Amino acid sequence: MSANGLDVFDKTVQTTNVWLNEIMDDLGPDRQLAWHVLGVVLRALRDRLPVELGAKLGAELPLLIRGAYYDQYQPSDLPGRDRSAEEFVYPIAEALKSGRPVNAGEAARSVFKTLAHHVDLGQSAKIRRALPRDIQALWPESVGV
């Protein structure tokens, strides 16, 4: 019997918790912070990807995480032109100011590692290649360039 009445809801909550646990393994045992970090980093990534690639990534995300990914999405905006990791993590750091201190680069690395673990390897590699080389350095080494 489903706890929420729909198996799809139970599955997305369960999968989301797996992702959050992986982020908490890196950043500490704070589930709310992990959820906030996941959303902030995913939206920063989304806004730097070409629209089609970003949509393909969104389609691979669990339903609940997909909602955070598309929150405040403006597809008519051009992808961000950040060339350096510092430019990429600056808005992440700004968005994370409201909680306990978290290094924005480590937050991005943690979310990228979780993505690389759960998203199709080929899709993960395409996402990494779409980023400037300096930002690619935040992505786990196991995903090819």
Phi, psi and omega in degrees: 000135180284138179292327183256359181092345178225125181301325182299323178291316179300316182296317182290325177293316179298313181294318178300320178295325176297314179299314181296321178299320178295320178292319178295329175300328181271321191250355179112162189279067178226099185297319179297317178297317180300318178296316180297313179300314180303311181295314182298313182290318178300319179291323176297317177296311180307318184284356177250356182263149170303147187306315183296316179294320177298321178293321178295320176297313180304322181293337181270352183278148173301151188309312182294317179291325177301322178298317178293322180298317184271356178304129178063025183287133176235086186296343179285343177287143177289154176302147178302149182255023178302131178255336184248158177297325180297318177295323180291316185278344181304307179294333175294313179300318179298317182289337181267000183299332187286344181253196177293154183301130177223133175290122184297324177295318178293324177298314179297315179301318181296314180293318178299320179296318179295317176301312182299330180285328189250340181267147178316134184304315179296318179294318178300317179295320178297319180297312180300314181296335180285347181267151174302150185307321181296322179283329176303331181297341177280343183279148179302143181298334185292347180262121184296154179274000000 
